[in-house]
């Protein structure tokens, strides 16, 4: 699954790491002040110190053994280390987005991530040296992974069933009282159309009163008319 490639990349050299006489360099989220200089492909996600720290923090929380391996990988192969950190960061971001959508799905996916990460370590060690205990652990992890994947499918099935129930209700509503529903839709459309096109009625005024009002309005608009109107008002007073 996309997002789990970092484990494969880190494990590619694990047998060499185990065989090499190199000191352990366990990285933590605050151990990235001196980033490794890497020329990444143009389309690759740019790895900033903040993203590297977030990736290492994710590993600390969910697979601490991987942090030790990454520390040794950083010394042996900086390019693969950066690739591993990039994929680890992308996995953490994908899971974070999933948590926002569905906590139940997130818990299942995170458990699968842990199993995949641990399984890749076990496979690398078994490739270097046969060990019955590690083989039994790997079998147990793979069995648990199948259970988790079944849980994801059950969640997805429940989501689809809920969606289908809603679609069935909508379909039944559309097929019930078809003629009456069409009549109602038509009435609504016509009522809305009449409301938009109905002209406004002008204000009706009595003939004599209207003539007097028109004359007064025309008179008061001119300076002479305004003066006359003022005089009339004073005379009346």
Secondary structure, 3 states (H helix, E strand, C coil): CCCCHHHHHHHHCHHHHHHCCCCCCCCCCCCCCCCCCCCCCCCCCCCCHHHHHHHHHHHHHHCHHHHHHHHHHHHHCHHHHHHHHHHHHHHHHHHHHHHHHCHHHHHHHHHHHHHHHHHHHHHHHHHHCCCHHHHHHHHHHHHHHHHHHHHHHHHHHHHHHHHHHHHHHHHHHHHCCHHHHHHHHHHHHHHHHHHHHCCCCCCCCCHHHHHHHHHHHHHHCCHHHHHHHHHHHHHHC
